[in-house]
């Protein structure tokens, strides 16, 4: 029986909506030892006679179902690696913008004009507003003062990035989830 040693999808993947799709022609095409055509998804197999060959997944000689499963697993690993690279770049960018925003000196916090906010008393820091009418005591008022500064910095981060900056906590979650899924896919792949 032919033994699959490894299957590699060398194509690059791009995000389209909520899916990752391969970019045709972006991979490392290799000539198949069996059919001599070029394949971007190739398998290293060992035949019964001991020969080792690098072939396309359809040329493994194990039938269409085994070829489809092997190619699917390799594509899953490649997609997850592409997603991980995207999330890591997003984290780096978010950290840079966050560090920049933390260095900014916020404007003074002042009482807001209740008439400008439907009669609700609040405080303003630059263009950010927080209601204070339900604050119970000085400790909650201090929390509101801290919140209005956080909101002001978040607005500056979004302006600097030219878009809504995703929360670092969410990015870290996506990275850890992708790493977990990648480890599971690579374990099944081998």
Secondary structure, DSSP 8 states (H G I E B T S, - for coil): --EEEEEEE---EEEETTEEEE-TT-S--EE-TTT--EESEEEEEE-TTS-EEEEEGGGSSS-HHHHHHHHHHHHHHHHHHHHHHHHHHHHHHHHHHHHHHHHS----EEE--GGGGTT--EEEETTEEEE-TT--SHHHHHHHHHHHHHHHHHHHHHHHHTS----HHHHHHHHHHHHHHHHHHHHHH-
